[in-house]
Amino acid sequence: MGTLFRDISRFIRIPVNRAGAIKRINEFYSKQRSIDELVDTAMDMGSKGHYRINSMQVRSEILSLVKRVRDIKPKTILEIGTCNGGTLFLWSNLASKKVITCDLIIHKYRKELYNKFPSPDSSCVVTSLEGDSHDPQFRKKVEDELNGNQVDFLFIDGDHGEEGVEADYNNYKSLVRPGGLIAFHDIVKNQPVAGNQVYYFWQRLKQVEQVEEFIDDHNQCGYGIGLVKVAG
Ligand SMILES: C[S@@+](CC[C@H](N)C(=O)[O-])C[C@H]1O[C@@H](n2cnc3c(N)ncnc32)[C@H](O)[C@@H]1O
């Protein structure tokens, strides 16, 4: 009886949540939106269940990053770490041609929804790739998807271990065009979990690259965005 009830409830909830998420996307695109409205929507779209879209960012930090990325008029963006699609919604609004987003698992319902992220007037296409960013076969998949082109912006927000984030930087930085941007999330030292070690890699990287930091409060726990300007 319990299982039957759960199945019926799921059967009803999934299409209702899907319709709710699509309605919110359509509402967003029903009028001209400011960059602040875009960030507010990406922070939490208010949708539910498998269709919940939200972001693990500090509003002021991600707003500063979005402005920098918008200024370079990106055609193509690559993201490692999709999670609930909040930052993907931002990139889908900024890139004119393509966004590739990667995560260990991306549910098929989410992939379908992500395809609807770019504005109806945009030619941008979203590609959701499932797998481990550290796997050379996965790296090859990303490269194939780019078809010989480079990206304008790379957002690294996947594995937060020191070695993991360093591997993502070393493996994917050559896919960013000269003059492009690479951003890292969670660069502050004080973190809610010991596994978040981006700070240690960031401290080394900022000695050798041209960087900018967006940190809302230097005493905060977690968050903080580091931006690298690729030479050229
Ligand atoms: C902090 S969340 C990303 C948040 C998202 N960028 C946002 O703010 O809207 C990190 C995501 O990275 C994914 N991840 C962790 N290690 C990964 C790896 N090696 N390859 C691909 N994705 C990974 C996790 O599954 C998780 O969904």
The ligand as an ORCA input file, in Angstrom:
! r2SCAN-3c Opt
* xyz 0 1
  C      29.052     22.828     -5.294
  S      28.238     21.848     -6.459
  C      28.099     22.910     -7.864
  C      27.174     24.073     -7.626
  C      26.751     24.822     -8.861
  N      27.883     25.237     -9.676
  C      25.936     26.044     -8.464
  O      26.380     26.846     -7.638
  O      24.818     26.193     -8.990
  C      29.512     20.736     -6.926
  C      29.069     19.673     -7.938
  O      30.264     19.108     -8.483
  C      30.039     17.748     -8.726
  N      31.339     17.056     -8.788
  C      32.166     16.744     -7.763
  N      33.264     16.097     -8.203
  C      33.130     16.006     -9.557
  C      33.917     15.424    -10.589
  N      35.083     14.820    -10.331
  N      33.459     15.497    -11.868
  C      32.286     16.114    -12.154
  N      31.496     16.676    -11.215
  C      31.901     16.628     -9.938
  C      29.149     17.291     -7.574
  O      28.436     16.141     -7.925
  C      28.279     18.524     -7.332
  O      27.043     18.400     -7.966
*
